[in-house]
């Protein structure tokens, strides 16, 4: 089998790299690592406060939902186009979850 020359392989790699620029953003990574867990906890609290079930069932469903929500949010944050959009989405989601939790606890 004939091996390609190193120069040809390097030019091929550089063409591929030029076609697909890397979109690494430390802000999105920080949003996934640091921002997704508090939002997932707040959504779990809102879920536990708003469900029309008994206290034990609400607590269990709210606490069981935190880990899948955390993983889903941490994965979905990377789909944002920029770090600002990721943090904005997390902020809006946490504000709406806080409002739902506050209203649900006020109306009980």
C-alpha positions in Angstrom: 0.0 0.0 0.0 1.3 3.4 -0.9 1.4 6.0 1.8 0.6 9.6 0.9 3.3 12.1 1.3 3.2 14.1 4.6 2.8 17.3 2.7 -0.3 16.2 0.9 -1.9 15.0 4.2 -1.1 18.3 5.9 -2.7 20.3 3.1 -5.8 18.1 3.2 -6.2 18.7 6.9 -5.8 22.4 6.6 -8.5 22.5 3.9 -10.9 20.6 6.2 -10.0 22.9 9.1 -10.7 26.0 7.0 -14.1 24.7 5.9 -15.3 24.0 9.4 -13.9 26.6 11.8 -13.8 25.6 15.4 -16.4 27.3 17.6 -15.0 26.9 21.0 -16.4 29.2 23.6 -15.2 29.3 27.2 -18.4 31.1 28.1 -20.6 28.3 26.8 -18.5 25.8 28.7 -18.8 27.8 31.9 -22.5 28.1 31.3 -22.7 24.3 31.0 -20.5 23.6 34.0 -21.6 26.3 36.4 -24.9 27.5 35.2 -26.8 24.4 34.4 -26.9 22.9 37.9 -28.6 25.8 39.7 -31.1 26.1 36.9 -31.9 22.4 37.1 -32.3 22.6 40.9 -34.6 25.6 40.5 -36.7 23.8 37.8 -36.9 20.8 40.1 -38.1 23.0 43.0 -40.7 24.6 40.7 -41.9 21.2 39.5 -42.2 20.0 43.1 -44.1 23.1 44.1 -46.5 23.1 41.1 -47.5 19.5 40.9 -51.0 18.7 42.3 -49.9 15.6 44.3 -49.1 14.7 47.8 -46.1 16.1 49.6 -44.0 12.9 49.3 -44.7 12.4 45.6 -44.0 16.0 44.7 -40.7 15.9 46.6 -39.7 12.6 44.9 -40.6 13.8 41.4 -38.9 17.1 41.9 -35.7 15.6 43.2 -35.6 12.8 40.6 -36.0 15.3 37.8 -32.9 17.3 38.7 -30.2 15.0 37.3 -31.9 14.5 33.9 -32.6 18.2 33.7 -29.0 19.0 34.6 -27.6 16.7 32.0 -30.1 17.9 29.4 -29.3 21.6 30.1 -25.6 21.0 30.1 -25.8 19.4 26.7 -28.3 21.9 25.3 -26.2 24.9 26.3 -23.6 23.9 23.7 -26.2 24.3 21.0 -26.4 28.0 21.6 -24.6 30.1 19.1 -22.6 32.1 21.6 -21.9 32.3 25.3 -24.3 35.3 25.6 -27.2 33.3 24.2 -26.4 30.4 26.5 -26.4 32.6 29.6 -29.5 34.4 28.4 -31.4 31.1 27.9 -30.3 29.9 31.4 -31.3 33.2 32.9 -34.8 33.2 31.3 -35.3 29.6 32.3 -34.3 30.2 35.9 -36.5 33.4 36.1 -39.5 31.5 34.7 -38.9 28.6 37.1 -38.6 30.9 40.0 -41.8 32.6 39.1 -43.7 29.3 38.8 -42.3 28.1 42.1 -43.2 31.4 43.8 -46.7 31.4 42.4 -47.3 27.8 43.2 -46.2 28.2 46.8 -48.2 31.4 47.2 -51.4 29.8 45.9 -51.3 26.7 48.1 
